[in-house]
Amino acid sequence: MATASWKPIYASRPVTRRRFLAGSASLAGAAAILACGGEGGSNTRLETSVERKPGAILYTRDSYQWPDETSGAVDGGVYPGYVDTDNTAGFDPYLGASAMTISTDPYEFLLRPNYGPGIKPGTDAHNERIAHLAQSYEVSGDNATFTFKLRRGVKFHPVAPVNGREMTIEDWRESSKRFMEIHPNSPNWNEVVDKVEFPDAQTMVVKAKFPYFPFLIRMIDEDFTFTIMPKELHEDGKLAATTPIGTNYRMLDKYLPSATQEYKRFDGYWQGKPYIDRWNLPIIPEYANRYSQFMAKNIHSFIPKMTEALKVHQEAPEALMIANVQRDGIPRAIFGKWEAATAPWGDPRVRIAMHRSINWPGILDFMTGKDKFSAAGIEVDTVFTTHVPAEANYWLDPRKSELGQESENYLYNVAEAKKLVAAAGQPDGFELPLVAQTTSAGTDVWTLYLDEARKGGVVMLVPEMMQNRTAYLDRTTRTAEFKGMQWFSGGSTHGDVDYVLFRNYHSSGQASAYTNPKLDQLIDSSRRAVSWEKRLPILRDIQLEAARLWPVQLGEHGFSDWRFEWPWLHNANQQPYQYWLGQDMPRRNG
């Protein structure tokens, strides 16, 4: 098997060489000091913890063990955060904004996920959906009718023309109607839902076109369902685009493009008044600036490059070092529908060869600096990427040959990749348009992937860059109306694997280029399953068929990034309105 050649190529580039050497030096230096205990020190290594104390090394998978700190809560304070990208899509969440942005932040769903102290991930309690803006919900025995009751006493933000009035069923009605009419992700909902009825002033009834097992799971997913906006905003699109008015615990107080976003607490929040007074979020796109602001304690958190995490831990020894890995994700790139059948990559052998020619395990080791962390006594949590999330109750591991001979399709082997493209009539390789946002170019993964593709000699990538995010999503992720392959997305399955299975692997999916009748039948069966027990074997069969068809291209293996936080925030494993700031926080009042 050929050895990786991208390390010297990567290091030879002027800009990335500095990043590479700086990261390598910081890792090596940190590991050496940690292993030796510094000058004249002991041979102690770093230890992980489940207690959020200064300097602790934590994993979010253990956050359910963090205690409830409400009894010691102190009111007031200004949270010093940041955002790394400016708002370019306006304030209307129904016009295609992504999750966790200035346009979606004021609004809430009917249900919410269940998390907090004592609620362990993967348990039945954790998988439950909690009534939120809905007071309660019921499900019919055939998983085809879903009834939601309005929660009384929920008020909108005191902003004209809504002026803090109480939420009514008319807000639900107009939200569902406008979502189905204009939201870019409404096809996901409309494909499942037959009709939405409002039999009285307290009730909304959703009737599905067929029994749909994942419905409640996906009722927290912006790519499937709607948040609640006041009817006044639905009646005036210009108002919705300029004035966010929701029910959430904080409301926008100030927005300066390219400068800052500031929020103030909503004292009339239906779950209770938040503890924190204000949230100041300056827009800081530059990595070096974020780092310097964090070290000066002007912002609460910072996410460094993996290669610099140990160095940051040395330089900020009192900060919490928190690892988070996305286990429900499938980092993937969809293929475009244009010329999908006639292009060289229309042959599944070619799509498989593309994956096998990329040294993803080597890229993982390089990106994580895994050996250096191990030397320091720190585990780097990783996830092997396949066509379904690595959920323990149904995932099949190719490294253990759990998919039979199809397991090989996921494993790096350039020689076998070249045999596959030769058998498909492309012995000299082929050109492939790679559609991406301009923000992707120059990232470490971008550089490594393009270098690895050149080395493999299977595919010659021709980048086509797009600047506007909404236009990019409309062309690629939401419709697949292009030729070639898009750049890899972050890969979340938004709560349930059906998001990806139907959207990208089914012939009726919103953005699917490569499907077949067998995969359609399996996905349909998964959606109609009456229980998890009935669904699990179907999901395993879907993995086997996806390994043969290769409907999307797979990206990097998942790994935990490290987020550093000053130990000022309490109740960090609860709902955000329950967060509070410690009295020892510097400049607590701004």
C-alpha positions in Angstrom: 0.0 0.0 0.0 1.4 3.4 -0.9 2.5 5.7 1.9 1.0 9.1 2.3 2.7 11.9 0.4 0.6 14.9 1.5 2.6 15.8 4.6 5.6 17.2 2.8 3.3 18.7 0.1 1.2 20.4 2.8 4.2 21.7 4.7 5.8 23.1 1.6 3.1 25.7 1.1 4.0 29.2 2.5 0.8 29.8 4.5 0.0 26.3 5.6 3.6 25.6 6.4 3.5 28.1 9.2 0.3 26.6 10.6 1.8 23.1 10.3 5.1 23.9 12.0 3.5 26.0 14.7 1.0 23.3 15.5 3.7 20.5 15.4 6.0 22.5 17.6 3.3 23.3 20.1 2.2 19.7 20.3 5.7 18.4 20.6 6.6 21.0 23.2 3.5 20.5 25.2 3.7 16.7 25.2 7.4 16.8 26.2 6.7 19.2 29.1 3.7 17.2 30.2 5.5 13.9 30.0 8.5 15.2 32.0 6.6 17.4 34.3 8.5 20.5 33.2 11.9 21.4 34.5 12.7 19.3 37.5 9.0 18.2 37.7 7.4 14.8 38.1 6.3 12.4 35.3 2.6 13.2 35.9 0.3 13.3 33.0 -3.0 15.2 32.5 -6.1 13.7 33.9 -9.7 14.0 32.7 -12.6 14.8 35.0 -16.3 15.1 35.2 -16.2 18.1 37.5 -16.3 21.6 36.0 -13.5 23.1 38.1 -10.7 25.4 36.8 -8.3 23.6 34.5 -10.5 20.5 34.2 -10.4 18.3 31.0 -13.9 17.3 30.2 -16.0 15.4 27.6 -19.5 16.5 26.7 -20.5 12.8 26.6 -20.2 13.0 30.4 -22.1 16.3 30.8 -25.1 14.4 32.3 -22.8 13.9 35.4 -22.3 17.6 35.9 -24.3 18.7 38.9 -27.3 21.0 39.0 -25.9 24.3 40.2 -29.2 26.2 40.4 -29.2 26.5 44.2 -26.2 28.7 44.0 -27.4 30.9 41.1 -26.5 34.6 41.1 -28.7 36.9 39.1 -27.3 39.4 36.5 -24.1 39.8 34.5 -23.1 40.1 30.8 -22.1 37.0 28.9 -19.0 37.8 26.7 -19.4 35.5 23.7 -18.6 36.0 20.0 -19.8 34.8 16.5 -17.4 34.1 13.7 -19.6 34.9 10.7 -21.9 37.8 10.1 -25.6 37.6 9.3 -26.1 37.8 5.5 -29.6 36.2 5.2 -31.7 38.8 7.1 -33.8 38.0 10.2 -36.5 35.8 8.7 -35.8 32.1 9.7 -38.2 30.9 7.0 -36.0 32.1 4.2 -33.3 29.6 4.6 -31.1 30.7 7.5 -29.1 28.0 9.2 -29.5 26.8 12.8 -28.1 28.8 15.7 -28.0 32.2 13.9 -29.2 35.6 14.7 -32.3 35.0 12.6 -33.3 31.7 14.3 -32.2 32.4 17.9 -35.4 34.3 19.0 -37.7 31.4 18.0 -38.7 28.1 19.6 -40.1 24.7 18.6 -43.2 22.9 19.9 -40.9 20.2 21.4 -37.4 20.2 22.7 -34.7 17.5 23.4 -34.3 16.1 26.8 -31.0 16.7 28.5 -29.6 17.8 31.8 -28.2 16.4 35.1 -28.7 12.6 35.3 -30.1 12.2 31.8 -27.5 9.9 30.1 -27.2 10.0 26.3 -28.6 7.0 24.6 -31.1 6.2 27.3 -34.9 6.2 26.7 -35.1 9.4 28.8 -32.6 11.1 26.6 -34.3 10.1 23.4 -37.7 11.4 24.7 -39.1 14.7 23.3 -40.3 17.2 25.8 -43.4 19.4 25.3 -42.1 22.9 24.9 -44.3 25.6 23.3 -46.8 22.7 23.1 -48.3 21.9 26.5 -48.6 18.2 25.6 -48.7 15.9 22.6 -50.3 12.5 21.7 -49.5 9.9 19.0 -51.9 7.6 17.4 -51.2 3.9 17.5 -50.3 3.7 13.9 -47.8 6.6 14.1 -49.8 8.6 11.5 -51.6 11.2 13.6 -49.9 13.6 16.0 -51.9 15.9 18.3 -50.4 19.0 20.0 -52.0 21.1 22.7 -51.2 24.9 22.9 -49.3 26.0 26.0 -51.1 28.9 27.6 -49.2 31.9 29.1 -46.4 32.0 26.5 -45.7 35.6 25.5 -43.9 37.1 22.6 -41.1 39.6 23.0 -42.4 43.2 23.8 -41.6 44.5 20.4 -44.0 46.4 18.1 -46.4 45.5 16.5 -46.7 42.3 18.6 -46.0 44.1 21.9 -45.7 41.1 24.2 -49.1 39.5 23.5 -49.8 35.9 24.4 -49.2 33.2 21.8 -52.4 31.8 20.2 -53.3 28.9 17.9 -53.4 31.5 15.1 -49.7 31.9 15.4 -49.3 28.1 15.0 -51.6 28.1 12.0 -49.8 30.9 10.2 -46.4 29.4 11.1 -47.2 26.0 9.7 -48.9 27.5 6.6 -46.0 29.9 5.7 -43.4 27.2 6.5 -45.0 24.8 4.0 -45.3 27.5 1.4 -41.8 29.2 1.4 -39.2 27.5 3.6 -36.4 25.9 1.5 -36.7 22.8 3.7 -40.4 22.5 3.5 -40.2 19.6 0.9 -39.0 17.4 3.8 -42.2 18.2 5.8 -44.6 18.2 2.8 -43.4 14.8 1.7 -44.5 13.3 5.0 -47.4 15.4 6.1 -50.9 15.2 4.4 -52.6 18.0 6.3 -52.5 20.1 9.4 -55.8 20.8 11.1 -56.8 23.2 13.9 -60.1 21.8 15.3 -60.3 24.3 18.2 -58.3 27.2 19.8 -56.2 24.8 21.8 -55.3 22.0 19.3 -53.2 21.3 16.2 -53.5 17.9 14.5 -50.9 16.7 12.0 -51.9 13.9 9.8 -49.1 12.1 8.0 -49.5 10.5 4.5 -48.2 7.2 6.0 -47.1 5.9 9.4 -43.9 7.8 10.1 -41.9 6.6 13.0 -39.3 9.4 13.2 -41.9 12.2 13.3 -41.6 13.2 17.0 -37.8 12.7 16.9 -37.6 15.3 14.1 -39.9 17.9 15.7 -36.7 19.7 16.9 -35.2 19.8 13.5 -35.2 23.0 11.5 -34.8 21.0 8.3 -38.0 19.3 8.9 -40.4 21.4 11.0 -41.2 25.0 12.0 -40.5 27.3 14.9 -43.3 29.6 16.0 -43.4 33.2 14.8 -46.2 35.7 15.5 -48.9 36.0 12.9 -48.0 39.7 12.3 -44.6 38.7 10.9 -46.1 36.1 8.6 -48.5 38.8 7.3 -45.7 41.2 6.6 -42.6 39.6 5.0 -40.6 42.9 5.2 -41.2 43.1 8.9 -40.1 39.5 9.3 -36.9 40.2 7.5 -36.0 43.2 9.6 -37.5 42.6 13.1 -37.0 39.3 15.0 -39.9 38.8 17.5 -40.1 35.4 19.1 -40.8 33.7 22.5 -37.2 32.7 23.5 -35.4 33.6 26.7 -33.5 36.5 25.1 -34.2 39.1 22.4 -32.1 41.0 20.0 -31.2 44.4 21.4 -28.5 45.7 19.0 -27.1 44.6 15.7 -24.3 46.3 13.8 -23.3 44.5 10.6 -19.7 43.2 10.7 -19.4 44.5 14.2 -21.6 43.0 16.9 -24.8 41.3 18.0 -26.2 42.1 21.4 -29.1 40.5 23.3 -31.0 41.3 26.5 -32.9 38.9 28.6 -36.7 38.5 28.2 -38.1 39.0 31.7 -41.4 37.7 30.6 -40.0 34.4 29.4 -42.6 31.6 30.0 -40.2 29.2 31.7 -39.0 32.0 34.1 -36.8 35.0 34.0 -33.2 34.1 32.9 -30.4 34.8 35.3 -28.1 36.5 32.8 -28.9 40.1 31.9 -27.2 40.5 28.5 -25.2 38.6 25.9 -22.6 40.6 23.9 -21.4 38.7 20.8 -18.9 40.7 18.7 -18.3 39.4 15.2 -14.8 38.0 15.2 -14.0 36.1 11.9 -10.2 36.1 12.4 -8.8 33.1 14.3 -5.9 35.0 15.7 -8.1 37.7 17.0 -10.4 35.2 18.7 -7.4 33.6 20.4 -6.1 36.9 21.7 -9.5 38.0 22.9 -9.9 34.7 24.8 -6.5 35.0 26.4 -7.3 38.5 27.5 -10.5 37.1 29.0 -12.7 39.3 26.8 -14.6 36.4 25.5 -15.8 33.3 27.4 -14.8 30.5 25.0 -12.4 29.6 22.2 -12.0 26.7 19.8 -8.4 26.2 18.7 -7.0 24.1 15.9 -6.4 20.6 17.2 -2.7 21.0 16.7 -2.7 24.0 19.1 -5.0 22.6 21.9 -2.3 21.4 24.2 -0.5 24.7 23.8 -3.6 26.6 24.7 -4.0 24.4 27.8 -0.5 25.4 28.9 -1.1 29.1 28.3 -4.6 29.1 29.9 -4.2 26.5 32.7 -7.3 27.7 34.5 -9.6 27.3 31.5 -11.8 24.3 31.1 -10.7 22.0 28.2 -13.9 20.4 26.8 -14.0 17.7 24.0 -17.1 17.2 21.9 -17.5 14.7 19.1 -20.6 14.6 16.8 -21.7 11.0 16.9 -24.9 11.4 14.9 -23.1 12.8 11.9 -22.3 11.6 8.4 -19.7 14.0 6.9 -20.7 13.7 3.2 -20.7 15.3 -0.2 -23.7 14.8 -2.5 -23.3 14.4 -6.2 -25.2 16.7 -8.6 -28.1 15.4 -10.7 -26.8 17.0 -13.9 -25.3 14.3 -16.2 -25.4 11.9 -13.2 -26.0 8.8 -15.3 -23.5 9.6 -18.0 -20.6 11.0 -16.1 -17.7 8.7 -15.2 -18.8 8.8 -11.5 -22.2 7.5 -12.5 -20.6 4.0 -12.1 -20.7 3.0 -8.4 -17.2 1.4 -8.8 -15.9 4.9 -9.6 -17.6 6.5 -6.5 -16.1 3.8 -4.3 -12.7 4.2 -5.9 -12.8 7.9 -5.1 -13.2 7.1 -1.4 -10.6 4.3 -1.3 -8.0 6.6 -3.0 -8.1 9.1 -0.1 -6.1 8.3 3.0 -8.8 9.4 5.5 -7.1 7.5 8.4 -3.9 9.4 7.8 -5.8 12.7 7.5 -7.5 11.9 10.8 -4.1 11.3 12.6 -2.7 14.4 11.1 -5.7 16.6 12.0 -5.9 15.4 15.6 -2.3 14.9 16.6 -3.6 11.8 18.3 -0.2 10.4 19.3 0.7 13.7 21.1 -2.5 13.7 23.0 -2.0 10.1 24.0 1.4 10.9 25.3 -0.2 13.6 27.4 -2.7 11.1 28.8 -5.7 12.6 26.9 -8.1 10.5 24.7 -9.0 11.9 21.3 -12.6 10.7 20.7 -13.0 9.6 17.1 -15.8 8.2 14.9 -15.3 6.1 11.8 -17.4 7.5 9.0 -19.8 5.3 7.0 -23.2 5.9 5.3 -25.1 5.9 8.6 -24.2 7.4 12.0 -22.1 5.3 14.4 -25.1 4.5 16.7 -24.2 1.5 18.8 -27.5 -0.3 18.4 -27.4 -0.6 14.6 -24.1 0.5 13.2 -21.9 -2.0 11.4 -18.1 -1.5 11.6 -16.2 -2.0 8.3 -12.9 -2.4 10.2 -14.4 -5.6 11.7 -15.8 -6.8 8.4 -19.3 -6.4 9.7 -20.6 -5.6 6.3 -19.0 -8.7 4.7 -17.0 -8.1 1.5 -18.5 -4.6 1.2 -16.5 -3.6 4.2 -13.5 -3.2 1.9 -15.2 -0.3 0.1 -14.7 1.9 3.2 -11.0 1.1 3.6 -8.0 3.0 2.1 -6.2 1.2 -0.7 -5.0 3.1 -3.7 -4.1 0.0 -5.7 -7.6 -1.4 -5.4 -9.1 2.0 -6.2 -7.2 2.1 -9.5 -8.4 -1.4 -10.4 -12.0 -0.2 -9.8 -11.7 2.8 -12.1 -9.9 0.8 -14.7 -12.7 -1.8 -14.7 -15.2 1.0 -15.1 -13.4 2.3 -18.2 -11.4 5.1 -16.6 -7.8 3.8 -16.4 -6.3 7.3 -16.6 -8.7 8.9 -14.1 -11.2 11.6 -14.8 -12.1 15.2 -14.0 -14.8 16.1 -11.5 -16.2 19.5 -10.8 -16.0 20.3 -7.0 -18.6 22.9 -6.1 -17.7 24.7 -2.8 -18.1 27.9 -0.8 -15.2 30.2 -0.9 -14.8 29.8 2.9 -13.8 26.2 2.4 -10.7 26.9 0.3 -7.6 27.1 2.3 -8.8 25.1 5.3 -6.7 22.2 6.4 -9.1 19.5 5.3 -9.5 21.2 1.9 -5.8 21.3 1.3 -5.2 17.7 2.5 -8.1 16.3 0.4 -7.0 18.0 -2.8 -3.4 16.9 -2.3 -4.5 13.4 -1.5 -6.7 13.2 -4.6 -3.8 14.4 -6.8 -1.6 11.7 -5.3 -4.1 9.0 -5.7 -4.4 9.6 -9.5 -8.1 8.5 -9.6 -9.9 11.8 -9.7 -8.8 15.3 -10.9 -10.8 17.8 -8.9 -11.8 21.1 -10.6 -13.0 23.5 -7.9 -16.0 25.8 -8.7 -16.3 28.4 -5.9 -19.4 30.2 -4.7 -19.5 33.1 -2.3 -23.1 33.4 -1.3 -24.1 30.8 1.3 -27.8 30.8 0.5 -27.2 30.4 -3.2 -24.7 27.6 -2.6 -27.2 25.7 -0.4 -30.0 26.2 -2.9 -27.9 24.8 -5.7 -26.3 21.9 -3.8 -27.5 20.7 -0.4 -31.2 21.5 -1.1 -31.6 20.5 -4.7 -28.5 18.8 -6.1 -29.0 20.9 -9.3 -25.4 20.9 -10.5 -22.8 18.8 -12.1 -20.1 17.0 -10.1 -19.7 16.8 -6.4 -20.2 19.4 -3.6 -17.7 20.0 -0.9 -18.3 18.0 2.3 -20.9 19.2 4.8 -20.6 18.9 8.5 -22.9 16.0 8.3 -25.4 16.2 11.2 -28.4 13.9 10.8 -30.6 16.4 12.7 -31.8 14.0 15.4 -32.7 11.0 13.2 -30.9 9.2 10.4 -34.0 9.5 8.2 -33.0 13.0 7.4 -30.1 11.7 5.4 -31.6 8.4 4.2 -34.6 10.0 2.5 -33.0 13.3 1.5 -29.8 11.8 -0.1 -30.4 8.1 -0.7 -34.1 7.8 -1.8 -35.3 8.4 -5.4 -37.9 10.9 -4.1 -35.4 12.7 -1.9 -34.8 16.4 -2.1 -31.1 16.1 -3.1 -30.4 12.5 -4.3 -28.5 11.6 -7.5 -27.9 7.9 -7.0 -30.6 5.6 -5.8 -32.1 2.2 -6.6 -35.4 0.4 -5.9 -34.0 -1.8 -3.2 -32.7 1.1 -1.2 -36.0 2.9 -1.7 -37.9 -0.1 -0.3 -35.6 -0.4 2.7 -35.9 3.3 3.6 -39.6 3.2 3.2 -39.7 0.3 5.6 -37.5 2.1 8.1 -39.9 5.1 8.1 -43.0 2.9 8.6 -41.5 0.8 11.4 -43.8 0.6 14.5 -40.9 0.4 17.0 -37.2 0.7 17.3 -36.9 -3.1 17.6 -38.5 -3.5 14.2 -36.5 -0.7 12.7 -33.0 -1.7 13.8 -32.5 -4.7 11.4 -33.8 -2.6 8.5 -31.2 0.1 9.3 -28.5 -2.6 9.1 -29.7 -3.7 5.7 -29.7 -0.1 4.5 -26.0 0.1 5.4 -25.2 -3.0 3.3 -27.1 -1.6 0.3 -25.5 1.8 0.6 -22.1 0.2 0.7 -22.8 -1.3 -2.7 -24.5 1.7 -4.3 -22.4 4.5 -2.7 -25.1 7.2 -3.0 -23.0 10.0 -1.5 -19.2 10.5 -1.1 -18.0 10.2 2.5 -15.7 12.7 4.2 -13.4 12.7 7.1 -13.7 10.5 10.1 -15.2 12.4 13.1 -13.1 13.5 16.0 -13.6 15.7 19.0 -12.6 19.3 18.8 -11.5 21.1 21.9 -13.4 24.1 23.3 -11.8 26.1 26.0 -14.0 28.0 28.4 -13.1 30.2 31.4 -14.9 28.7 34.4 -17.5 31.4 34.7 -20.6 29.7 33.3 -22.7 27.5 35.5 -25.6 25.1 34.7 -23.9 24.5 31.4 -25.7 21.2 30.8 -29.2 22.7 31.2 -31.4 24.9 29.1 -29.7 28.2 28.2 -32.2 30.3 30.2 -30.9 28.5 33.3 -27.2 29.5 32.7 -25.7 31.9 35.3 -22.4 33.6 35.7 -20.1 33.2 38.7 -19.4 36.3 40.9 -15.6 35.8 40.4 -16.0 36.5 36.7 -13.9 39.6 35.7 -15.9 42.5 34.3 -19.1 40.6 35.2 -21.3 43.6 34.4 -19.6 44.4 31.1 
